[in-house]
Amino acid sequence: SDVGLDKASRLLGQGLRGDPQDSSLLASLQFLSRSCRHYSAFCALKLWESQGKALTRLAASSTDQNVRLHAFKFLEELLRARSDASKNAHGTFSFAPGSGHETFSGASEATGLLLRALTDESQAVRSVSCSACGNLLSSDYLQVPSAADLLEMLPKMASTREPSPGVRSAACYCIGKICSVTGEMAFRQREACAEIAVKLMRNGAPSALRECLCAAEALVRVQASWALAALAESTLLQLQVEPPSALLLSLIAM
């Protein structure tokens, strides 16, 4: 309800007034994550717009690894709620509680924060950020400028240049999610999905995933196997669309 949202906003305001290393900021981020999991995506959107956006921005600059980690855990939960909701809204985060109709407008800022987090010194922060990227919509990768940089970064994070197995497995998972979504949307958004697939291939996703198949860690191998299967399935689905993307055909021919 509006009353509940007002109370939550006041609570989050306490964290916003605190220091980036303050415990109230950490508690506010944990509250945001729980709200995304247990309440409607409409409420999660309202909390993001009221205080969540500013709290996440503040926490992302903290020197406390735990604060940064919970900032991106919140983003992961928010984007997951948005992704789940979009399945019934044709790719947009929209709801109609009563007569209202809301659209999520924070994709650009959220994507920019995630992009910076992928180079964080903390392996845990990088891993959570990779997982969060897997909850972006296909439209984000085409409409948000910084999302194109994510398609370039993710194959690098899945490769052997990344020292953390947790980050590599999360990057593989994210690539697989992107491929899975583009495969599902191939018949509705042919050129858009083909463009995403081409970007991933050109940025070295297939070779990075093949490297991961030889990793010592079982989780990395499992996620890489699934991602490669999702990439192959997505490509085959897109080739079944008439007429198939000329760009995708030329890349496969190479």
Solvent accessible surface area in square Angstrom, and as a share of the most:
residue,aa,sasa,rsa
1,S,108,0.70
2,D,108,0.56
3,V,99,0.57
4,G,36,0.35
5,L,25,0.12
6,D,78,0.41
7,K,123,0.52
8,A,13,0.10
9,S,22,0.14
10,R,153,0.56
11,L,85,0.42
12,L,0,0.00
13,G,5,0.05
14,Q,101,0.45
15,G,0,0.00
16,L,59,0.30
17,R,183,0.67
18,G,19,0.19
19,D,79,0.41
20,P,37,0.23
21,Q,86,0.38
22,D,48,0.25
23,S,86,0.56
24,S,36,0.23
25,L,0,0.00
26,L,36,0.18
27,A,55,0.43
28,S,6,0.04
29,L,0,0.00
30,Q,62,0.27
31,F,47,0.20
32,L,1,0.00
33,S,7,0.05
34,R,112,0.41
35,S,3,0.02
36,C,10,0.06
37,R,126,0.46
38,H,129,0.57
39,Y,140,0.53
40,S,61,0.39
41,A,14,0.11
42,F,37,0.15
43,C,26,0.16
44,A,1,0.01
45,L,4,0.02
46,K,70,0.30
47,L,6,0.03
48,W,0,0.00
49,E,73,0.33
50,S,55,0.35
51,Q,39,0.17
52,G,0,0.00
53,K,54,0.23
54,A,30,0.23
55,L,0,0.00
56,T,0,0.00
57,R,119,0.43
58,L,44,0.22
59,A,0,0.00
60,A,27,0.21
61,S,83,0.53
62,S,4,0.03
63,T,117,0.68
64,D,51,0.26
65,Q,91,0.40
66,N,66,0.34
67,V,2,0.01
68,R,19,0.07
69,L,24,0.12
70,H,28,0.12
71,A,0,0.00
72,F,6,0.03
73,K,75,0.32
74,F,1,0.00
75,L,0,0.00
76,E,25,0.11
77,E,24,0.11
78,L,1,0.00
79,L,0,0.00
80,R,88,0.32
81,A,14,0.11
82,R,14,0.05
83,S,21,0.13
84,D,75,0.39
85,A,17,0.13
86,S,8,0.05
87,K,157,0.67
88,N,137,0.70
89,A,18,0.14
90,H,149,0.66
91,G,23,0.22
92,T,68,0.40
93,F,2,0.01
94,S,21,0.14
95,F,46,0.19
96,A,70,0.54
97,P,60,0.38
98,G,78,0.75
99,S,119,0.77
100,G,31,0.29
101,H,128,0.57
102,E,54,0.24
103,T,85,0.50
104,F,14,0.06
105,S,88,0.57
106,G,3,0.03
107,A,12,0.09
108,S,65,0.42
109,E,52,0.23
110,A,0,0.00
111,T,0,0.00
112,G,14,0.14
113,L,5,0.03
114,L,0,0.00
115,L,37,0.19
116,R,156,0.57
117,A,4,0.03
118,L,3,0.02
119,T,97,0.57
120,D,24,0.12
121,E,153,0.69
122,S,7,0.05
123,Q,93,0.42
124,A,39,0.30
125,V,0,0.00
126,R,25,0.09
127,S,27,0.17
128,V,23,0.13
129,S,0,0.00
130,C,0,0.00
131,S,22,0.14
132,A,0,0.00
133,C,0,0.00
134,G,3,0.03
135,N,5,0.03
136,L,8,0.04
137,L,15,0.08
138,S,12,0.08
139,S,25,0.16
140,D,5,0.03
141,Y,3,0.01
142,L,58,0.29
143,Q,141,0.63
144,V,14,0.08
145,P,113,0.71
146,S,25,0.16
147,A,0,0.00
148,A,40,0.31
149,D,63,0.33
150,L,0,0.00
151,L,0,0.00
152,E,79,0.35
153,M,42,0.19
154,L,0,0.00
155,P,3,0.02
156,K,81,0.34
157,M,10,0.05
158,A,0,0.00
159,S,7,0.05
160,T,91,0.53
161,R,180,0.66
162,E,17,0.08
163,P,103,0.65
164,S,5,0.03
165,P,54,0.34
166,G,35,0.34
167,V,0,0.00
168,R,22,0.08
169,S,6,0.04
170,A,9,0.07
171,A,0,0.00
172,C,0,0.00
173,Y,61,0.23
174,C,0,0.00
175,I,0,0.00
176,G,0,0.00
177,K,46,0.19
178,I,8,0.04
179,C,3,0.02
180,S,38,0.25
181,V,42,0.24
182,T,3,0.01
183,G,4,0.04
184,E,126,0.57
185,M,22,0.10
186,A,0,0.00
187,F,122,0.51
188,R,152,0.55
189,Q,65,0.29
190,R,64,0.23
191,E,95,0.43
192,A,24,0.19
193,C,0,0.00
194,A,1,0.01
195,E,71,0.32
196,I,1,0.00
197,A,3,0.02
198,V,3,0.01
199,K,57,0.24
200,L,1,0.01
201,M,38,0.17
202,R,154,0.56
203,N,51,0.26
204,G,24,0.23
205,A,0,0.00
206,P,30,0.19
207,S,52,0.34
208,A,5,0.04
209,L,0,0.00
210,R,135,0.49
211,E,74,0.33
212,C,0,0.00
213,L,70,0.35
214,C,117,0.70
215,A,12,0.09
216,A,94,0.73
217,E,68,0.30
218,A,59,0.46
219,L,105,0.52
220,V,1,0.00
221,R,91,0.33
222,V,94,0.54
223,Q,41,0.18
224,A,0,0.00
225,S,56,0.36
226,W,98,0.34
227,A,0,0.00
228,L,39,0.19
229,A,59,0.45
230,A,9,0.07
231,L,11,0.05
232,A,55,0.42
233,E,106,0.48
234,S,3,0.02
235,T,14,0.08
236,L,108,0.54
237,L,49,0.25
238,Q,3,0.01
239,L,51,0.25
240,Q,110,0.49
241,V,15,0.09
242,E,143,0.64
243,P,88,0.55
244,P,36,0.23
245,S,3,0.02
246,A,81,0.63
247,L,77,0.38
248,L,0,0.00
249,L,82,0.41
250,S,55,0.36
251,L,26,0.13
252,I,81,0.41
253,A,89,0.69
254,M,187,0.84
